[in-house]
Amino acid sequence: MMEVVAETKTKALTAFALENAPALIETVFPAQKVSFEAQSERKAVAAQTLTGLGSYWKGRKPLILVRAIVLGSLLPKTGDSEKDLEIFEKLMAFDDHGLARRAFVQNDLKPKHIASRISLSNPWDYFTLTGRDELSADDRLLNLECPFDAEEEGISLRWDRDTSDEAKLQLIERALGTFSTYEEKASFCKRPEEVDQTWLYAPVWPAVNDHYAQWGIKVESLPELVEQMGMLRFGRRPRVGDTFSGGGSIPFEAARTGCDAYASDLNPIACMLTWGAFNIVGKDSKARSEIEEEYRRVARTVQSAVDELSIEKDEKGNRAKAFLYCLETRCPESGWLVPMSPSWVISKNDNVIAKLVPNHNEKRFEIRIKNGATTKEMREASLGTVRGGELQYELDGKSYRISIRTLRGEYRTPEGSTGNRLRKWGKEDFIAKPDDVYQERLYAIHWILKGTENDGRPKTYFAAPTDADLERERHVHQIVEQNLPTWQKEGLVPNMAIEPGDKTDEPIRTRGWSHWHHLFNPRQLLLYAELMKHISPTLALRLCQVINTSARLTRWTVGDGPGRSGGTKQVFDNQALNVLFNYGCRASVYLLDSLYADVRGSVLPTHASFSQECVPASQISQDCDIFITDPPYADAINYHEITEFFIAWLRMNPPKPFDDWVWDSRRTLAIKGSDDDFRRGMVDAYRAMAEHMPENGMQCVMFTHQDTGVWADMVSIFWAAGLQVVAAWYIATETTSELKKGGYVQGTVILMLRKRPEGDRAGFKQSILPAVRAEVQRQIESMMHLNEEIKDKHGEPVFNDSDLQMAGYAAALKVLTAYTTIGGEDVTSFALRPRNKGEVTVVDEIVQQAAEAANSLLVPEGLGAETWARLSGIQRFYLRMMDMETTGASKLDNYQNFAKAFRVQDYARVMGDMKANAARLKRVTEFTSRELTDGTEIGPTWLGHLIIGLQQLLAEIEPQAVIQQFQQDMPDFMEVRPLLIDMLGLMERKAPEATVREAAEVLGARLKNLRALGQ
Ligand SMILES: C[S@@+](CC[C@H](N)C(=O)[O-])C[C@H]1O[C@@H](n2cnc3c(N)ncnc32)[C@H](O)[C@@H]1O
């Protein structure tokens, strides 16, 4: 072991003293609290620290989760898990003091709340009473003791001016202590990162230093702790790497906690976002205000360049805010030119609509803008002329309906695919040609009234374009026509063809757009070319943000919020390139708004070093002590395709230092899908990472929990890369986010890995399975034991069933991944071997075994283990979830995960509600008789019979008759009677409805009686 004596504060540390110590995250991790905090961060939406860099990047991992992983991987397991967890929670500001400080800053827990929740004999030492005139010295109120309800007393409370912050904090902490769950407490709090870190953590250092005193830890900040722990483990400040860095949240948070950071990604837009996290958000306020000044300067210059062209102001001096365009097509039936839009409502709040008025001479429709439309007119306008895949309109009393497919001229190609007769636009095109199926038409302008531009709320109105407006429109076209070739040559406007793909096929197929610049109209091209003249790395980030807010793909919203008259949304509302029939285009004032937006900041420690590469993960060149990655898998976002929307703009002249990167999405190198190529790409990536970390290095991989198939794939990959699983946790990241599809909720598994020790170990299924079962049991039992201890002391257990289940998987995989060959086959060839559909591999079997071993231990409270062992999946699921519901659990992903674990075929059939955060089982009384027939999953089970029996009792049928029915329906009735009694016992305690609990008691007593009578 090498002795390194570090300078100053780290003097007393022996480098590598913790070289082989297991990390805290291998044993304990407050996954529930991390889940709650991660969701709070997500819910902050645009206020998240890194979102402002590029809101089009949807998949950033929550920073709080990254912080928990970094700390959990560095802190050692000391032998006292309870204390380890306590210290860890302090460091995450999840403990009572931390929560009190976070609540103090949030200031939602007011004196009146505190006074109503705690006992306090001297409230007036802390609070001042208002709302009453002079009180006499003997007024009852002056002798009031807490708790009391200020409102009932007819008074208002505020903090007394002389109450110190310390005293306030103590009372807040006591008041928070009266809430039973962490969620309730934390809902009064700021997120940890929103609070000044020095102040937030001030009280924790004595306890931290004391807990780690044996290793010479002496710190007063998180970065110091991280540095010293790094010394003890790796002999240096730890370096955390992420080779799929995307939006940069992993390396950024690692640096914020004090690590050196390394980031790489294949995609230059991802690299640019990560660069922005470090070089914009992470900079001090002086550097940030210089960047802001740059943005303002560019905005002013572009604004005056556009103003000089006189293309956005009318003769009276009103200034355009937005232009609304729609498609128009010649109807093959009537021969008329018909404007196309799914709605002609322009602004809901101001009742503005576009009205189509026939012009028989020209066989086209005039578009008039009507302000103050009636409710009936609004309703009619909302129908639009594009409905259900058809062009629909009325003319002279006749209705026309033509499918969009017919308009496009769709046909089957000899190869069996679908083609159409839309003209493919050329590189020089930027508007439709007169004979094209789809024309584009300006139908409304959102104006800012002259003289109100600089008001807090400028006066705006909508109007149809006048001849003069159309003349200005033509002028814009002329400018673009004259300049486009030069702009493209100089790299000011994209000249890149759209490569077909999952997401990129859409604009090609449905509009004939063949080049990226076709996704922008002439006004947009002109404005962006102007902006591109000032390109710098910092501006490149803002440019992408800006072009995301105005393109032919930016939906016009009709202003749902109060006081809003409408606006353009972003292109990447979701992760697709959605083409539109009508859209909003921002004029320069509105567009440049986002250039003016403040640059959010969160200063990184000055010492933190950061290095970056734009390479495939398999080609990294940096060594890291810890890799934390969130790889692309299965159905994830098609980053490689959709980022081309931005790459197209920057690739010709990327500013320094971005010019070192390959400005191409390198689709072929991107890891995607879930097939054999995916696994090969992943194995190469993880092997490279394993080779770039020390023997005692750690890896954390995050992936979405879907089914055991994903587990098996992921594990084979890491196994083949020379890694061994050491722990797994489940983080519920359930929010109503864009990432969620069709009610399919997803959580994140964090899988902890270490290098597999050198040497060969041959394994065989027969010997592995018993070892797996034993390890799963050992792991779960030790966690349950810790749960008991902590629950006794703090009222809340640390681990819930999902944690235990995850730990079960991890334990099994730990056993499995220790081997180098399985049944004679080398693990690498096993992992890379092409899979046949439906093939069940050894890993699948072992994962399933692990799930079963874990589930057999997760007996609901109060149910006999023997009963549990005999229940089928659906029964286990129902009873287990009924038990869990009594603790207030209501997350759909919980139900989904357990349904998978218990191998339930269709859990939706026994669900009463499937809302993401308000899920619940179907109540006993809610099952219809059709849902309990023998043809259903639950109907023929013992539980199914019990549900029917309980329903009958509730329908006033005699218990005796119910039991007779049981005897008839269940041939093994006598034998299973104890089991039925046991299940009824559980329902008597856990069923949510009092009537069902009573019925269960009655039925249970009858069944017991039967035994007493010896029947
Ligand atoms: C799920 S995202 C990572 C998101 C990131 N953790 C964040 O917080 O924003 C996966 C990333 O992997 C990148 N990627 C795909 N294939 C790659 C490869 N072969 N090498 C390196 N990066 C790759 C994608 O560009 C994408 O940025």
The ligand as an SDF file (V2000), in Angstrom:
LIG
                    3D

 27 29  0  0  0  0  0  0  0  0999 V2000
  -29.8620    8.2610  -21.3500 C   0  0  0  0  0  0  0  0  0  0  0  0
  -28.8190    9.4270  -22.0690 S   0  0  0  0  0  0  0  0  0  0  0  0
  -27.9080   10.0720  -20.7580 C   0  0  0  0  0  0  0  0  0  0  0  0
  -28.6230   11.1840  -20.0460 C   0  0  0  0  0  0  0  0  0  0  0  0
  -27.8010   11.8380  -18.9850 C   0  0  0  0  0  0  0  0  0  0  0  0
  -27.5190   10.9610  -17.8880 N   0  0  0  0  0  0  0  0  0  0  0  0
  -28.4770   13.0870  -18.4890 C   0  0  0  0  0  0  0  0  0  0  0  0
  -28.6310   13.2450  -17.2670 O   0  0  0  0  0  0  0  0  0  0  0  0
  -28.8380   13.9170  -19.2980 O   0  0  0  0  0  0  0  0  0  0  0  0
  -27.7600    8.4530  -22.9840 C   0  0  0  0  0  0  0  0  0  0  0  0
  -26.6600    9.1890  -23.7080 C   0  0  0  0  0  0  0  0  0  0  0  0
  -25.8210    8.2220  -24.3190 O   0  0  0  0  0  0  0  0  0  0  0  0
  -25.2830    8.7820  -25.5040 C   0  0  0  0  0  0  0  0  0  0  0  0
  -24.7550    7.6720  -26.3350 N   0  0  0  0  0  0  0  0  0  0  0  0
  -25.4170    6.7930  -27.1200 C   0  0  0  0  0  0  0  0  0  0  0  0
  -24.5660    5.8980  -27.6490 N   0  0  0  0  0  0  0  0  0  0  0  0
  -23.3360    6.2050  -27.1930 C   0  0  0  0  0  0  0  0  0  0  0  0
  -22.0540    5.6390  -27.3640 C   0  0  0  0  0  0  0  0  0  0  0  0
  -21.8590    4.5850  -28.1280 N   0  0  0  0  0  0  0  0  0  0  0  0
  -21.0260    6.2240  -26.7150 N   0  0  0  0  0  0  0  0  0  0  0  0
  -21.2150    7.3140  -25.9360 C   0  0  0  0  0  0  0  0  0  0  0  0
  -22.4040    7.8810  -25.7520 N   0  0  0  0  0  0  0  0  0  0  0  0
  -23.4560    7.3440  -26.3580 C   0  0  0  0  0  0  0  0  0  0  0  0
  -26.4210    9.5680  -26.0750 C   0  0  0  0  0  0  0  0  0  0  0  0
  -25.9340   10.5860  -26.9110 O   0  0  0  0  0  0  0  0  0  0  0  0
  -27.0780   10.1290  -24.8100 C   0  0  0  0  0  0  0  0  0  0  0  0
  -26.5910   11.4020  -24.5150 O   0  0  0  0  0  0  0  0  0  0  0  0
  1  2  1  0
  2  3  1  0
  2 10  1  0
  3  4  1  0
  4  5  1  0
  5  6  1  0
  5  7  1  0
  7  8  2  0
  7  9  1  0
 10 11  1  0
 11 12  1  0
 11 26  1  0
 12 13  1  0
 13 14  1  0
 13 24  1  0
 14 15  1  0
 14 23  1  0
 15 16  2  0
 16 17  1  0
 17 18  1  0
 17 23  2  0
 18 19  1  0
 18 20  2  0
 20 21  1  0
 21 22  2  0
 22 23  1  0
 24 25  1  0
 24 26  1  0
 26 27  1  0
M  CHG  2   2   1   9  -1
M  END
$$$$
